[in-house]
Amino acid sequence: MTTTRQRICTGSQHIHDPQVLRASMRDVGIVEDEVDGYLIGFDLGVPPHEGACLCLERLVAARLRLKDRH
């Protein structure tokens, strides 16, 4: 019997440096003026943030033994 491991949790480290964030936004075509309220916190020195997420979609797929679509 073969067992398959399925990742059910995702994690990320968010960009907290305002210059890096702005460069990343430009790279994907986001206009700063449209999100200036969001950027204020980063300009003021928001602390680094990381997170993890337990994804319902991954839990259901693992429980139903569905193949990964990626």
KOLBA-700167 format. One record per atom (N, C-alpha, C): x, y, z; residue number from 1; atom name; residue in three letters. Coordinates in pm, whole numbers. Layout:
REM KOLBA-700167
+--------+--------+--------+-----+------+------+
|      u |      v |      w |  nr | atom | rest |
+--------+--------+--------+-----+------+------+
|      X |      Y |      Z | NUM |   CA |  Ala |
...
+--------+--------+--------+-----+------+------+
***
This chain:
REM KOLBA-700167
+--------+--------+--------+-----+------+------+
|      u |      v |      w |  nr | atom | rest |
+--------+--------+--------+-----+------+------+
|     84 |   -119 |      0 |   1 |    N |  Met |
|      0 |      0 |      0 |   1 |   CA |  Met |
|     89 |    125 |      0 |   1 |    C |  Met |
|     57 |    217 |    -86 |   2 |    N |  Thr |
|    134 |    342 |    -96 |   2 |   CA |  Thr |
|     60 |    451 |    -22 |   2 |    C |  Thr |
|    132 |    528 |     55 |   3 |    N |  Thr |
|     71 |    641 |    124 |   3 |   CA |  Thr |
|    119 |    770 |     60 |   3 |    C |  Thr |
|     33 |    868 |     59 |   4 |    N |  Thr |
|     66 |    998 |      3 |   4 |   CA |  Thr |
|     52 |   1102 |    111 |   4 |    C |  Thr |
|    149 |   1187 |    122 |   5 |    N |  Arg |
|    142 |   1297 |    219 |   5 |   CA |  Arg |
|     76 |   1417 |    153 |   5 |    C |  Arg |
|    -15 |   1478 |    223 |   6 |    N |  Gln |
|    -85 |   1596 |    172 |   6 |   CA |  Gln |
|    -62 |   1712 |    266 |   6 |    C |  Gln |
|    -14 |   1821 |    214 |   7 |    N |  Arg |
|      5 |   1941 |    295 |   7 |   CA |  Arg |
|   -132 |   2006 |    314 |   7 |    C |  Arg |
|   -169 |   2029 |    438 |   8 |    N |  Ile |
|   -301 |   2089 |    465 |   8 |   CA |  Ile |
|   -288 |   2227 |    527 |   8 |    C |  Ile |
|   -167 |   2274 |    542 |   9 |    N |  Cys |
|   -145 |   2405 |    602 |   9 |   CA |  Cys |
|    -52 |   2484 |    511 |   9 |    C |  Cys |
|    -83 |   2610 |    493 |  10 |    N |  Thr |
|      4 |   2697 |    416 |  10 |   CA |  Thr |
|     57 |   2807 |    507 |  10 |    C |  Thr |
|    169 |   2859 |    473 |  11 |    N |  Gly |
|    227 |   2966 |    553 |  11 |   CA |  Gly |
|    285 |   3073 |    464 |  11 |    C |  Gly |
|    306 |   3187 |    521 |  12 |    N |  Ser |
|    362 |   3296 |    442 |  12 |   CA |  Ser |
|    432 |   3397 |    532 |  12 |    C |  Ser |
|    520 |   3471 |    474 |  13 |    N |  Gln |
|    582 |   3584 |    539 |  13 |   CA |  Gln |
|    549 |   3704 |    453 |  13 |    C |  Gln |
|    479 |   3798 |    508 |  14 |    N |  His |
|    432 |   3912 |    431 |  14 |   CA |  His |
|    540 |   4018 |    418 |  14 |    C |  His |
|    536 |   4091 |    309 |  15 |    N |  Ile |
|    629 |   4201 |    287 |  15 |   CA |  Ile |
|    593 |   4313 |    383 |  15 |    C |  Ile |
|    691 |   4361 |    459 |  16 |    N |  His |
|    664 |   4469 |    552 |  16 |   CA |  His |
|    751 |   4593 |    525 |  16 |    C |  His |
|    846 |   4582 |    434 |  17 |    N |  Asp |
|    930 |   4695 |    396 |  17 |   CA |  Asp |
|    856 |   4775 |    289 |  17 |    C |  Asp |
|    827 |   4905 |    316 |  18 |    N |  Pro |
|    746 |   4982 |    222 |  18 |   CA |  Pro |
|    806 |   4993 |     81 |  18 |    C |  Pro |
|    939 |   5002 |     69 |  19 |    N |  Gln |
|    999 |   5013 |    -64 |  19 |   CA |  Gln |
|    985 |   4882 |   -140 |  19 |    C |  Gln |
|   1007 |   4769 |    -72 |  20 |    N |  Val |
|    992 |   4638 |   -136 |  20 |   CA |  Val |
|    847 |   4616 |   -175 |  20 |    C |  Val |
|    755 |   4655 |    -86 |  21 |    N |  Leu |
|    612 |   4639 |   -114 |  21 |   CA |  Leu |
|    572 |   4720 |   -237 |  21 |    C |  Leu |
|    617 |   4844 |   -243 |  22 |    N |  Arg |
|    583 |   4929 |   -359 |  22 |   CA |  Arg |
|    640 |   4871 |   -489 |  22 |    C |  Arg |
|    763 |   4822 |   -484 |  23 |    N |  Ala |
|    824 |   4763 |   -604 |  23 |   CA |  Ala |
|    745 |   4639 |   -648 |  23 |    C |  Ala |
|    705 |   4559 |   -552 |  24 |    N |  Ser |
|    626 |   4439 |   -583 |  24 |   CA |  Ser |
|    491 |   4477 |   -643 |  24 |    C |  Ser |
|    430 |   4581 |   -590 |  25 |    N |  Met |
|    302 |   4628 |   -642 |  25 |   CA |  Met |
|    317 |   4677 |   -786 |  25 |    C |  Met |
|    424 |   4752 |   -812 |  26 |    N |  Arg |
|    448 |   4801 |   -948 |  26 |   CA |  Arg |
|    467 |   4684 |  -1045 |  26 |    C |  Arg |
|    538 |   4582 |   -999 |  27 |    N |  Asp |
|    564 |   4465 |  -1084 |  27 |   CA |  Asp |
|    437 |   4396 |  -1131 |  27 |    C |  Asp |
|    332 |   4399 |  -1049 |  28 |    N |  Val |
|    207 |   4332 |  -1086 |  28 |   CA |  Val |
|     98 |   4429 |  -1132 |  28 |    C |  Val |
|    134 |   4559 |  -1143 |  29 |    N |  Gly |
|     41 |   4656 |  -1198 |  29 |   CA |  Gly |
|    -56 |   4720 |  -1100 |  29 |    C |  Gly |
|    -26 |   4715 |   -971 |  30 |    N |  Ile |
|   -113 |   4780 |   -872 |  30 |   CA |  Ile |
|    -72 |   4926 |   -860 |  30 |    C |  Ile |
|   -169 |   5015 |   -868 |  31 |    N |  Val |
|   -145 |   5159 |   -860 |  31 |   CA |  Val |
|   -147 |   5201 |   -713 |  31 |    C |  Val |
|    -40 |   5268 |   -669 |  32 |    N |  Glu |
|    -29 |   5308 |   -528 |  32 |   CA |  Glu |
|   -146 |   5393 |   -481 |  32 |    C |  Glu |
|   -192 |   5484 |   -565 |  33 |    N |  Asp |
|   -301 |   5574 |   -525 |  33 |   CA |  Asp |
|   -427 |   5498 |   -485 |  33 |    C |  Asp |
|   -445 |   5378 |   -541 |  34 |    N |  Glu |
|   -565 |   5300 |   -511 |  34 |   CA |  Glu |
|   -558 |   5233 |   -374 |  34 |    C |  Glu |
|   -438 |   5223 |   -317 |  35 |    N |  Val |
|   -423 |   5154 |   -188 |  35 |   CA |  Val |
|   -340 |   5239 |    -90 |  35 |    C |  Val |
|   -346 |   5370 |   -105 |  36 |    N |  Asp |
|   -263 |   5456 |    -21 |  36 |   CA |  Asp |
|   -297 |   5443 |    127 |  36 |    C |  Asp |
|   -421 |   5418 |    161 |  37 |    N |  Gly |
|   -459 |   5398 |    301 |  37 |   CA |  Gly |
|   -393 |   5275 |    361 |  37 |    C |  Gly |
|   -377 |   5172 |    280 |  38 |    N |  Tyr |
|   -311 |   5049 |    323 |  38 |   CA |  Tyr |
|   -162 |   5072 |    345 |  38 |    C |  Tyr |
|   -102 |   5153 |    259 |  39 |    N |  Leu |
|     43 |   5175 |    264 |  39 |   CA |  Leu |
|     87 |   5262 |    382 |  39 |    C |  Leu |
|     -1 |   5342 |    436 |  40 |    N |  Ile |
|     34 |   5431 |    546 |  40 |   CA |  Ile |
|     95 |   5354 |    663 |  40 |    C |  Ile |
|     35 |   5243 |    699 |  41 |    N |  Gly |
|     86 |   5164 |    811 |  41 |   CA |  Gly |
|    228 |   5116 |    787 |  41 |    C |  Gly |
|    259 |   5079 |    665 |  42 |    N |  Phe |
|    395 |   5034 |    632 |  42 |   CA |  Phe |
|    494 |   5150 |    637 |  42 |    C |  Phe |
|    449 |   5268 |    594 |  43 |    N |  Asp |
|    534 |   5386 |    602 |  43 |   CA |  Asp |
|    564 |   5423 |    747 |  43 |    C |  Asp |
|    471 |   5394 |    836 |  44 |    N |  Leu |
|    490 |   5426 |    978 |  44 |   CA |  Leu |
|    568 |   5318 |   1053 |  44 |    C |  Leu |
|    597 |   5206 |    987 |  45 |    N |  Gly |
|    681 |   5104 |   1049 |  45 |   CA |  Gly |
|    606 |   4985 |   1106 |  45 |    C |  Gly |
|    513 |   4930 |   1032 |  46 |    N |  Val |
|    441 |   4812 |   1076 |  46 |   CA |  Val |
|    541 |   4699 |   1104 |  46 |    C |  Val |
|    522 |   4623 |   1213 |  47 |    N |  Pro |
|    616 |   4515 |   1244 |  47 |   CA |  Pro |
|    600 |   4398 |   1146 |  47 |    C |  Pro |
|    705 |   4318 |   1131 |  48 |    N |  Pro |
|    697 |   4201 |   1043 |  48 |   CA |  Pro |
|    581 |   4109 |   1085 |  48 |    C |  Pro |
|    521 |   4045 |    988 |  49 |    N |  His |
|    407 |   3957 |   1014 |  49 |   CA |  His |
|    424 |   3828 |    935 |  49 |    C |  His |
|    401 |   3718 |   1001 |  50 |    N |  Glu |
|    401 |   3588 |    935 |  50 |   CA |  Glu |
|    271 |   3520 |    973 |  50 |    C |  Glu |
|    233 |   3421 |    898 |  51 |    N |  Gly |
|    109 |   3353 |    930 |  51 |   CA |  Gly |
|    105 |   3212 |    874 |  51 |    C |  Gly |
|     11 |   3138 |    927 |  52 |    N |  Ala |
|    -15 |   3004 |    877 |  52 |   CA |  Ala |
|   -166 |   2988 |    866 |  52 |    C |  Ala |
|   -209 |   2908 |    771 |  53 |    N |  Cys |
|   -352 |   2892 |    748 |  53 |   CA |  Cys |
|   -383 |   2745 |    726 |  53 |    C |  Cys |
|   -478 |   2696 |    800 |  54 |    N |  Leu |
|   -527 |   2560 |    780 |  54 |   CA |  Leu |
|   -642 |   2571 |    680 |  54 |    C |  Leu |
|   -623 |   2517 |    563 |  55 |    N |  Cys |
|   -717 |   2538 |    453 |  55 |   CA |  Cys |
|   -826 |   2431 |    451 |  55 |    C |  Cys |
|   -950 |   2474 |    456 |  56 |    N |  Leu |
|  -1063 |   2382 |    451 |  56 |   CA |  Leu |
|  -1062 |   2299 |    323 |  56 |    C |  Leu |
|  -1027 |   2363 |    211 |  57 |    N |  Glu |
|  -1022 |   2291 |     83 |  57 |   CA |  Glu |
|   -923 |   2175 |     91 |  57 |    C |  Glu |
|   -809 |   2196 |    154 |  58 |    N |  Arg |
|   -708 |   2090 |    165 |  58 |   CA |  Arg |
|   -754 |   1980 |    260 |  58 |    C |  Arg |
|   -822 |   2018 |    368 |  59 |    N |  Leu |
|   -874 |   1917 |    461 |  59 |   CA |  Leu |
|   -977 |   1826 |    393 |  59 |    C |  Leu |
|  -1069 |   1886 |    320 |  60 |    N |  Val |
|  -1172 |   1808 |    250 |  60 |   CA |  Val |
|  -1109 |   1718 |    145 |  60 |    C |  Val |
|  -1015 |   1772 |     68 |  61 |    N |  Ala |
|   -949 |   1693 |    -35 |  61 |   CA |  Ala |
|   -873 |   1575 |     26 |  61 |    C |  Ala |
|   -807 |   1597 |    138 |  62 |    N |  Ala |
|   -733 |   1489 |    204 |  62 |   CA |  Ala |
|   -830 |   1383 |    256 |  62 |    C |  Ala |
|   -938 |   1428 |    316 |  63 |    N |  Arg |
|  -1037 |   1335 |    371 |  63 |   CA |  Arg |
|  -1103 |   1250 |    261 |  63 |    C |  Arg |
|  -1128 |   1311 |    146 |  64 |    N |  Leu |
|  -1191 |   1239 |     35 |  64 |   CA |  Leu |
|  -1088 |   1171 |    -55 |  64 |    C |  Leu |
|   -962 |   1183 |    -18 |  65 |    N |  Arg |
|   -850 |   1123 |    -93 |  65 |   CA |  Arg |
|   -850 |   1166 |   -240 |  65 |    C |  Arg |
|   -873 |   1295 |   -260 |  66 |    N |  Leu |
|   -872 |   1351 |   -395 |  66 |   CA |  Leu |
|   -729 |   1380 |   -436 |  66 |    C |  Leu |
|   -701 |   1374 |   -564 |  67 |    N |  Lys |
|   -569 |   1404 |   -615 |  67 |   CA |  Lys |
|   -547 |   1555 |   -612 |  67 |    C |  Lys |
|   -424 |   1593 |   -591 |  68 |    N |  Asp |
|   -387 |   1734 |   -594 |  68 |   CA |  Asp |
|   -403 |   1787 |   -735 |  68 |    C |  Asp |
|   -470 |   1901 |   -751 |  69 |    N |  Arg |
|   -492 |   1954 |   -885 |  69 |   CA |  Arg |
|   -376 |   2039 |   -933 |  69 |    C |  Arg |
|   -273 |   2056 |   -854 |  70 |    N |  His |
|   -158 |   2139 |   -895 |  70 |   CA |  His |
|    -45 |   2054 |   -939 |  70 |    C |  His |
+--------+--------+--------+-----+------+------+
***
